[in-house]
Amino acid sequence: MRTLGWMGLVSAVLLGFPDQANARYYDAGPVWNKQHAKLVCPNVCQQKRLFWDGDWINLILGRASVCGCRKSNPAQNTSNRQACLRPGKRKTRPIYHKHHAKKICPRVCQKYRCRWDGYWQTTLFGTMYAVCGCK
C-alpha cells in the first residue's frame, strides 16, 4: 500500500476546501522570492485555467510553495484595492472553524485598512498559521 507523501497531503489540504472568494492555492514547488513568483505562479494558475492573484505562500522555505489562483483576473478588479494597503492573503494564527475565522480575520485585514472577503484557510494542518483573504 502506498502512503500519501507530504506534498500529496499539502495538495489535499489546500485544494480540498471550497472558499467564498473563488481563490485556491496550487503547488508550485519552491518559490524563492517575488521575482521568481512572477515567473512561476502565472504558469501554475494558467495550467488550471485560472489567473494568478499575486499571492504565494512558502510552506517549507526552499522546498514547498503554493500560488494563489482565482477564476477572475485580479488586474481587472482594481476598484476595491484603492484604499486597501495590501490586498490578498494574510498570514495569521491558527483558525479552527468558521466561527473562529469570523472573529480573527476581520482584525487581520483591518491592520492593512482592508475588509475581510470571507475567505480563510488552514494552510497545513499541524502548522502554526492560517490565511485570511483581504480586499
Beta strands, then each sheet from edge to edge (+ up, - down):
strand 1: 23-29
strand 2: 51-60
strand 3: 64-70
strand 4: 88-92
strand 5: 116-122
strand 6: 130-134
sheet 1: 1+ 3- 2+
sheet 2: 4+ 6- 5+
end
